[in-house]
Every structure is written in C-alpha cells, then in structure tokens.
C-alpha cells in the first residue's frame, strides 16, 4: 500500500507528487485530513512544503528576467 499526499479541489483528489499508476487505473482511497488549523499561515506552510518538493524533484527554473527585458527593447 502506498501513501500519497493529495489536495481535494473541484471534486477531484489531486496528488501533490508523482504516482506510479496506469492512466484510469482504479484505486481505493481512505483518507484523513492533515493536521492544520485552516489558517492562512498553515496554508502558507503547506505551500512552502510543496514548493520545496517541486524544487527537489525538478530543480530551480532559470531566471529569465534579463532575457524578457532585452526582448522588450527590440
């Protein structure tokens, strides 16, 4: 059995990390709400955790600010 963190949005559970499942594979879910007080600070902490996980998985995106500025000067 695997454990996956997900978010429930628009009637759909969306995993916050890649899962090793075939497309349209049926699964059974049992879930529990994460501990949190529902406050903005709690949400921001969760967002920072997600951001850290994405950076670990994909790395930082390059800063393209200079390229955009040069393109706008043309």
QUIUR-V979966 format. One record per residue. RES is the residue in three letters. PHI is phi in degrees with one decimal (none if undefined). PSI is psi in degrees with one decimal (NA if undefined). D_CENTER is the distance of its C-alpha to the mean C-alpha in whole Angstrom. Layout:
res: [RES/RES]
phi: [PHI/PHI]
psi: [PSI/PSI]
d_center: [D_CENTER/D_CENTER]
This chain:
res: [UNK/UNK/UNK/UNK/UNK/UNK/UNK/UNK/UNK/UNK/UNK/UNK/UNK/UNK/UNK/UNK/UNK/UNK/UNK/UNK/UNK/UNK/UNK/UNK/UNK/UNK/UNK/UNK/UNK/UNK/UNK/UNK/UNK/UNK/UNK/UNK/UNK/UNK/UNK/UNK/UNK/UNK/UNK/UNK/UNK/UNK/UNK/UNK/UNK/UNK/UNK/UNK/UNK/UNK/UNK/UNK/UNK/UNK/UNK/UNK/UNK/UNK/UNK/UNK/UNK/UNK/UNK/UNK/UNK/UNK/UNK/UNK/UNK/UNK]
phi: [none/-104.3/-119.0/-131.5/-85.7/-139.6/-121.9/-98.5/-144.3/61.9/81.4/-129.8/-84.1/-113.3/-65.4/-93.7/-148.9/-61.7/-124.8/-93.7/-131.6/-73.6/-58.2/64.6/-72.0/-79.1/-137.4/-108.2/-112.5/-128.0/-138.3/-140.3/-68.5/-68.6/-65.7/175.2/-94.4/77.2/-82.5/-61.8/-64.0/-62.6/-63.6/-63.6/-62.2/-64.0/-63.9/-64.2/-63.1/-63.3/-59.4/-61.5/-64.3/-65.7/-63.8/-63.0/-77.2/-113.6/83.0/-78.1/-80.1/-66.9/-81.9/-102.6/-58.3/-63.8/-63.0/-65.0/-62.7/-64.6/-64.3/-72.3/-81.6/-73.7]
psi: [136.9/155.3/126.9/134.8/132.9/167.1/141.6/116.0/127.4/32.2/9.9/136.5/121.8/117.7/145.5/5.1/160.4/147.1/147.0/73.3/148.0/151.4/134.6/18.1/133.3/141.4/162.0/134.5/137.6/136.6/160.6/142.1/141.5/148.2/131.3/153.2/2.2/7.3/167.0/-40.5/-39.3/-43.1/-41.3/-39.5/-42.7/-39.9/-41.5/-38.5/-43.3/-44.4/-43.7/-41.1/-40.2/-42.5/-40.9/-39.1/-43.2/-12.8/172.8/145.2/144.3/150.3/113.0/16.3/-45.2/-41.3/-40.7/-43.1/-42.6/-39.7/-36.9/-21.5/-12.0/NA]
d_center: [21/18/15/12/9/8/9/12/12/16/17/14/12/9/8/4/7/10/13/16/18/20/19/21/21/22/21/22/19/20/18/18/17/15/18/17/20/18/19/17/17/15/13/13/13/9/8/10/9/5/7/9/8/7/10/12/11/12/14/15/15/19/21/22/24/27/27/26/29/32/31/32/35/36]
